[in-house]
Amino acid sequence: MKRPPSLRLALLTACAGLVALMAACDDGVRITSTRSGDEAKGVLKVIDALQCPDTLGSLTRKGSAQADGTVCTYAGPRGAEVSLHLVQLGEDPIDTVLKRFETLLSDSMPRTVAQLAAAAAQSDAEAARADAEAARADAEVAGAEATAEAASAEAASSGDSAHISAPGMQIDAEGDRARVSLPGIHVDADGDKANVRIGGFTIRADDSQARISGTGRVPGSSTEESVSIQALDNAAVVHSRAPGEATRQTWRLTDDTPSDAGWRMVGYEARGPRGGPIVVATVRVRERRSDDVFGDAKDLVALNVGE
């Protein structure tokens, strides 16, 4: 197959970075918001004991509630495990409490944790460079807006390079490198690497390692959630947090390659009123498809404290 020209490759890479916000290929990261602008979160309940039904969805309770109604465990399909915890906060910040659950669950998939940590460390320098480039692009756009007197775009192209400048817009491409700056959108692509900023999101992609990392906000009117995602090949860690004084947090670690114990996904769903207690459902799944089990675990949490 004939290789496309370098300029074309660079521009396609830049466009692919934009698409990566919604999907990175078929098995990549997706960021979505399913809440409508009119939907409001309810007030979470204060409880002193867990409700642990015999069954819920794909889950079946194992034994009865333990420790004075503060813990109950469930079995799911193909060896999945779900534990429901009622946790008093005491003087510890909520992040400290949930970090303990995250650490405990991460111990089930140590290889995945190590790979993601190494990739994150490697990308720190690249992230700093990308931020500096984005700041420079912002300054160039501001200068173009200040000096532009006409709304028509001026374009000039020669050989394997192109330059387009207009009020609020700056596009430069040469060889395998392309830089696109629009209001709220900045793309910096260099060969198989791309750095994309869209609104509050920052996405850094390296096709050679199939790595995508990003932080930002998923808009949902009054129900915005802050989201942090890092993905490497077929592994990913996702953490989302809803705003407000109540606790509504989700954390998931996934890997298509199972751990030595066979786990492909571990995570938690945590909700509770300000000051606690909070209800935390921890999940461990061995199947590639984990959404059903995790969804049932979230329903258990909602049954106890609400949405």
Secondary structure by P-SEA (a helix, b strand, c coil): cccccaaaaaaaaaaaaaacccccccccbbbbbcccccccccbbbbbcccccccccccccccccccccccbbbbbcccbbbbbbbbcccccccaaaaaaaaaaaaaaacaaaaaaaaaaaaaaaaaaaaaaaaaaaaaaaaaaaaaaccccbbbbbbcccbbbbbcccbbbbbcccbbbbbcccbbbbbcccbbbbbcccbbbbbbccccccccccccccccbbbbbbbbbccccbbbbbbbcccbbbbbbbbbbccccccccccccbbbbbcccccbbbbbbbbcccccaaaaaaaaaaaaacccc
